[in-house]
Amino acid sequence: MVLVTTQQELLSQLIPRQKNQKIGFVPTMGALHAGHLSLVSRAISENQKVVVSIFVNPTQFDNKEDLKKYPKTLEADINILSTISKDLVIFAPSVKDMYTKTVATKSYQFNGLDKVMEGAFRDDHFNGVGTIVEALLNLVQPDRAYFGEKDFQQLQIIKKMVELHKIPVEIIGCPIVRESSGLAMSSRNERLSKLVRKEASFIYKILEQAKVKFGTNSAKYVKDWVTAQFQTNAYLKLEYFEIADVRTLKSIDKKIKNKKYRAFIAVYADGIRLIDNIALN
Ligand code: PAF
């Protein structure tokens, strides 16, 4: 296990690049859980060298309070990573090192993928994600980079950015890992009270039922049904529920044969914002 904290040190681990050596990359913001470990394990199984970055990226937080409260647990993260491999390169730079002059966000064209759902509720969020992911991909120059489907919109946007900017990397989406209650794993879950964490399993239960209902009902029917379910829940406040085409992320009214759809949800629990999604067909 090698821990490096500057871009310079990271490059000294990666250059010279060995012939035929594939590099896998898992970008994270730390506070690692089993969801992250599934990405790292997949990267280990498919590449000869694996880099994991741990960096709480300030430019993707529209809410300064959320940034301040984001858990920073580097020591625990290193320990948890060492349980799956002793051979990783961990890159944990400072904000100053990553954003050399000022903390600035680039502006991207993501063909509208960034304007809906998370993008509609979190100002400039995806420009911040694009800025850091592009910088990290240019630095690490991996063959493959791994992202969780829990942030499905982020995954689609990163695929689009890589395509538009011709970045030579394969972007691999990995399935959502869930707690035994069904709640999607997230670093934010740690901030929920025991009671609300239990109640939050309602989100996935509703998504599963929405999937069944979508088989025989219209998107509008399912949306109204989900909205009504949350009105009866005292612990969870629904921010949005959308049924969208997986390719365009545009919300739909009517189903079209052979198109793939997914349901997306954002909910406030104890003032903490949780997101989840499910494939519908
Ligand atoms: O998904 C995340 O943890 C972050 O958005 C990412 C991709 C590491 C960029 O900061």
Residues whose N, C-alpha, C, O or C-beta is under 5 A from the ligand:
A	BS01	PAF	P27 T28 M29 F55 N57 V129 I132
